[in-house]
Amino acid sequence: MESEDRPSDPETLRSRFWDFGRTMQGVLLFIEMLLCLAVASCCLAARSAGAVAAPLVELCFSGMFYWVYVRRYDRENPSLEWRRTDMFRCVSSCVIFLTFSLMNIPSGGSTNSPGRVFAILCIPVFLCNIYLLHPKASPRDSQPVMAKLSST
């Protein structure tokens, strides 16, 4: 009786996770999460624990939006303007990481140089994400990365 209620080929969460991970948006969100984790780990290694909060918050927000796009909450409830909220997250992340990089310059020593480098590397990734999220600059649905590479 249960098998009659279910569709014959259900789209599982795992398949959605990997399908979204193949889109340009998914790749960028994954790179953002990795770079935020790298900045946070460099701050922990340099014993600047106060600076760990910003990259960890950005890591959590990136993970949250990855989950939103995988679960397709942006399509189920478009009244929340998920794309604009994600654009605001990217803009605020750029400002936070630029401020983080500039604040570490006057400190002198190279105690947190890798953290600075990773924070500067985050900025173009977030800017690329803003470009993809802008409604006039990108199509509504992202194409898989492999499809874009094979078409060129």
N, C-alpha and C positions, 0 to 999 in steps of 0.2 A: 504494500500500500504506500509506503514511503517513496519507493522508486517511481511511482506514478505521479507523485506531487512534484518531484524535482525535474528540471529540464534534462534532456539527454546529454548535453555537453555544457555544463555550467562553467562560467568564467570564475575561476577561483581567485582568491586574494593573491596567492603566490604568482599566478600568471599575470595579474594586473601589476604586481610589484616589478616583475622583470620586464614587462612591456613598457611601463612608464620609465624604467631605468634605461631603456634604449633610446628614449627621446632626448633631444637636446636639452630640454628643461630638466629632465631627470638627471642627466649627466652633470649639468651645472650645479644642481642642488647637492649631488653627491660630492662633487669637488669642493663646494662651499663647506660641507660638513667636515671633510678631511682637513682642509686648511684651518678651519676654526679649532679643530682638535689639535693640530700642530702648534698653533699660536698658544693655546691653553697649556699644552705640555711644556712648551718653551718657557712660559711664565712660571710654571711650577718648578722647573729646573733652575731658573734664575732666582728663585725664592722671592718673587714679587707676587705674592698671593693675592694682593688687592686687584691686580690687573687680570686675574684669571676669570673673574666674573663676566666680563664683556664677551670674550670668545665663547664661553660656555652658554651664555644666554643666546647668542647668535646660533650656536650649534643646535640648541633646543628648538629655536624658531625654524631653522632650516629643516630639521627633522619633522617638525609639525606640519610644515607646508608640503613636504614630500608625502606624508601620510594623507593630507587633504587631497592631493592630486591623485594618489593611488586609489583611495576610496571613492573618488569622484564626487566629493562634497561640493566642489566648485560648480559642478553641473546640476546637482540636486537642489542647491540653494543659491542661485545666482544673485539674490538680493543682498548678500553680504559683500559683494564686490571683492572676491578673493584675489583677482589679479591686481587690483589697485592696492590691496592690503599687502600683497607680496612685493609690489613695487616699493611701497613705503618701507618695508622691511629691508629691502636692498639698499635704498637710499640711506636709511639710518645706519646700516652696517658699514657703508662706505665712509660715512662721517665718523663713526666710532673707530674704525680701524685706521683712518687717516690721523685722527687725534691721538690714538694709541701710538702710532709710529712717530709722530712729531713730539709727543711728550717724552719719549725715551731717548731722543737725540741729546738734550742738554745734560743728561745724567753722566755723560763722560764715558766711562768704561764700557767695555763690550760685553757686559753681563747678559744683556738680553738682545743681542744682535740677531740671532736666528728668529726670535719672536717678531722683531721689527721687519725682517725680510718676509716672513710668512704673512704678516699683516699687510705689507705693501702688495704682495701677490694676491691677496684676497680682493683688493679693490677692483682690478680689471675683471675678475670673475663676476663680482656683483654687478658691475656696469654692463657686462654682456647679458646678464640675466635681466637687467632693467630693459635693455633693448629688445629682448625676446618677449617680455611681458607687455610692452607698450602696444596698445590695441591697433594703432595705425601702422606700426613698423613690422608686425609679425602676423602670420595667419593665426586663426583661432586654435587649431589643433596642430601640435608639433609633429613633424614627421620623424620616423625613427632615424637615428644617426647613420646606421648602416645603409638605409635607403638613400640618404643624401650623399653619402660617399660613393655609392655605386652609380649614381646618376651623373656624376661629374667625370 
